[in-house]
Amino acid sequence: MFNLILFGPPGSGKGTQSERLVERYGLVHLSTGNLLRKEIADKTALGLEAKRFIDNGQLVPDAVVIGMVDTYFDAHREAKGFLFDGFPRTVAQAQALDDLMSRKNTSISLVLALDVSEDELIKRLLNRGKTSGRSDDNDEEVIRKRFSVYLNETRPVALHYNALHKFQEVKGEGSVDEIFSGLCEAIDKLH
Ligand code: ADP
């Protein structure tokens, strides 16, 4: 299996690039943000719980997210690989993912991190908020909160994978095509 984590701060373009990457490499897309938004739209108990955190720019509790990932993984046994998008977001999630992978006799192949400046990120998110209907993209205060959560809780995930020699930074500014090429180049070097 080829299992890729696409890493980066909110607004770094993970969703956009993920769509292209899953198509090019035949991977199953696992976006915890998308899964959570689906739970919210379906008004499930999990969705109702998650919404309170998301609307405040906070992370949804690890146990909730890890359970969701477990279920999704088991529902796609035929996958030749996964693209993890927006997950893991804490070191505890990274450890749970590593455990899950080894229970399934596989592992994370590579972590690619999109590198984008904070000014550019805020600009993109506020722009997205105008059209996406996402309540967490409309409010600059919520966006700033998400950045501070990213720095404090998610950034350490990079160190976790760096220590395993699986972490690589890729340019996240420029055209969508240019960024995609950079990602593909890093992946193709491994194949
Ligand atoms: P973005 O990366 O643009 O902020 P996402 O769609 O990945 O957007 O996530 C939106 C929100 O969903 C996050 O701010 C967070 O509240 C919640 N969320 C998504 N993935 C996770 C996760 N792995 N762990 C905890 N919370 C998550």
Residues whose N, C-alpha, C, O or C-beta is under 5 A from the ligand:
A	BS01	ADP	P9 P10 G11 T32 G33 N34 F53 I54 Q58 L59 V60 V65 G86 F87 P88 R89
